[in-house]
Amino acid sequence: MKIDRKMLFKNSNQLILESFSNEQNYLDLINKKKYSSDEALEILENIDWDFKSFSTQYLTHTFHPYPARFIPQIPLTFIKLFTKERERVLDPMCGCGTTLVEAFLNDRNSIGNDLNPLAALIAKVKTTLIKKDEFKYLNEKLIKMKKYLDLDYRNIDRTINGLPNRKVSKIFNKTIISKLEIIRETLIEIKEEGYYDLFDLGRIALSSTIWSLVENGNGINVDELFIKKIKSMQQILSQMSKVIKDPPDVKVICGDARNLSIENNSIDLIITSPPYVNALDYYRVHMYNMLWLGMDFDLFRKHEIGGHSHFINNRFRLLSEYLGDMLRSMIEMNRVLKRDKFCVIVVGNSSLEYELIESHKFFTEMAKKIGFIPIKTIFRNIDKTRKYTSADIGKIDEEYIVVMQKKEETHIFANDDNFVSQIVKELMLHFKEQIKNNPGTSTRGKKPSNERLLKNIDKISEAIEKIPEDIRIKE
Ligand SMILES: C[S@@+](CC[C@H](N)C(=O)[O-])C[C@H]1O[C@@H](n2cnc3c(N)ncnc32)[C@H](O)[C@@H]1O
């Protein structure tokens, strides 16, 4: 089946691709023919990876906000150049499913994995088409809900337990809570009546509405916002259904990238963007939505890669923990990927204690130890309007695309603590030498004293000692 992307775009009324000649040239290039791997690798050189002013918010990509997602053109390029129709693409840390949506629109089967249950749900909803008669049922349900809301919500006296902080308690006043409860009850009825895909769609609409309440504060019309959100999702999915008659397979797993529930040698392309070390606690960002959806975020919080709420006194211990987690994840990527196929990891630099952390270089070194050949690393600027800021790192305005090829089986297991310890130790020792020779590689504003920088060497030494303890997977 061939999907006419242009038709989808035109139908969506969001943008007319032809008006962007760069974008059109880019699409012409990746759609021109089926490229061999060698040709595809050459084409990578001809692409302007900044994708400046390209449209990134189209179709189901608009369903739900998600921090630090990558722009669709990154997975799209690799999917188009390195796979054929119905081959299987994996994103082991799929976030809100950008890779999956692009695979879906381009007739590739896909698997998405993420430990965050909200991410997994968003990814699933963005790649699930819904039948016309199901939408008819949903619309009737919403009309009933609205009538009930208009009549009754003032008389409903409800309390909500366990709202995480005062700011949120303020936003969620009694009226809003009552309205949200009615929406939630309607969704439960939908589930009980057997419309599971609609239930999930409704939960994502609710979550997106709650997100905008927390962001914008004013939520008195929460029911109208919710209904508006559902309608716009419905419109998009209906457009997609008209064009995608025989959808490719999509599987979404809520699981740990360090232990994938996926068969050996079954994947044709991996494309993913892992968390950065010390950049963002995903569980914090999603706390409110998850709470309202009744999702348990404790498990996610415990096993989240790159989270920074611990090792406060020695941030370099975060680094070895992160490297251990990423090494385990990359061993898993190697295990599930077919031989000679490509694995692409997109990551930016971080900063710890005034030192620059070039994660892509660590990944390239790790790749060589576990059966991958690093092929190339592509640098790209992130569009000014899309930069995101981290409290610890500041503005993140560039990232690296690491392209690797699987040459052999690893014969190493992701749960081999001794191996992970040994590789992380090698990497950390090398890092320590670099810092000794050139301290303060990431100083913004006032330069710290030499004394302060020298302390980093001691901290790195301590982190190296603690590696066997710090890389262990938490119980
Ligand atoms: C940079 S985001 C990915 C964004 C994604 N590319 C997108 O466009 O939405 C990194 C993701 O890694 C996930 N993650 C963190 N720890 C994980 C783990 N142990 N296993 C699987 N996913 C994990 C986070 O939940 C987050 O969604």
The ligand as a MOL file (V3000), in Angstrom:
LIG
                    3D

  0  0  0     0  0            999 V3000
M  V30 BEGIN CTAB
M  V30 COUNTS 27 29 0 0 0
M  V30 BEGIN ATOM
M  V30 1 C 13.8580 12.2530 24.7610 0
M  V30 2 S 12.4560 11.3270 25.2310 0 CHG=1
M  V30 3 C 11.9540 10.5480 23.7690 0
M  V30 4 C 11.0790 11.4420 22.9670 0
M  V30 5 C 10.6120 10.7900 21.6730 0
M  V30 6 N 11.6680 10.6880 20.6940 0
M  V30 7 C 9.4610 11.6020 21.0850 0
M  V30 8 O 9.5980 12.1450 19.9920 0
M  V30 9 O 8.4440 11.7270 21.7800 0 CHG=-1
M  V30 10 C 13.1600 10.0070 26.1490 0
M  V30 11 C 12.1590 8.9580 26.6360 0
M  V30 12 O 12.8560 7.9280 27.3500 0
M  V30 13 C 11.9220 7.3760 28.2640 0
M  V30 14 N 12.6260 6.5480 29.2540 0
M  V30 15 C 13.3140 6.9260 30.3510 0
M  V30 16 N 13.7870 5.8510 30.9950 0
M  V30 17 C 13.3910 4.7670 30.2860 0
M  V30 18 C 13.5870 3.3620 30.4400 0
M  V30 19 N 14.2630 2.8610 31.4670 0
M  V30 20 N 13.0510 2.5380 29.5060 0
M  V30 21 C 12.3300 3.0290 28.4640 0
M  V30 22 N 12.1220 4.3410 28.2750 0
M  V30 23 C 12.6390 5.1960 29.1750 0
M  V30 24 C 11.2310 8.6000 28.8380 0
M  V30 25 O 9.9880 8.2470 29.3920 0
M  V30 26 C 11.1070 9.4790 27.5950 0
M  V30 27 O 9.8440 9.2960 26.9970 0
M  V30 END ATOM
M  V30 BEGIN BOND
M  V30 1 1 1 2
M  V30 2 1 2 3
M  V30 3 1 2 10
M  V30 4 1 3 4
M  V30 5 1 4 5
M  V30 6 1 5 6
M  V30 7 1 5 7
M  V30 8 2 7 8
M  V30 9 1 7 9
M  V30 10 1 10 11
M  V30 11 1 11 12
M  V30 12 1 11 26
M  V30 13 1 12 13
M  V30 14 1 13 14
M  V30 15 1 13 24
M  V30 16 1 14 15
M  V30 17 1 14 23
M  V30 18 2 15 16
M  V30 19 1 16 17
M  V30 20 1 17 18
M  V30 21 2 17 23
M  V30 22 1 18 19
M  V30 23 2 18 20
M  V30 24 1 20 21
M  V30 25 2 21 22
M  V30 26 1 22 23
M  V30 27 1 24 25
M  V30 28 1 24 26
M  V30 29 1 26 27
M  V30 END BOND
M  V30 END CTAB
M  END
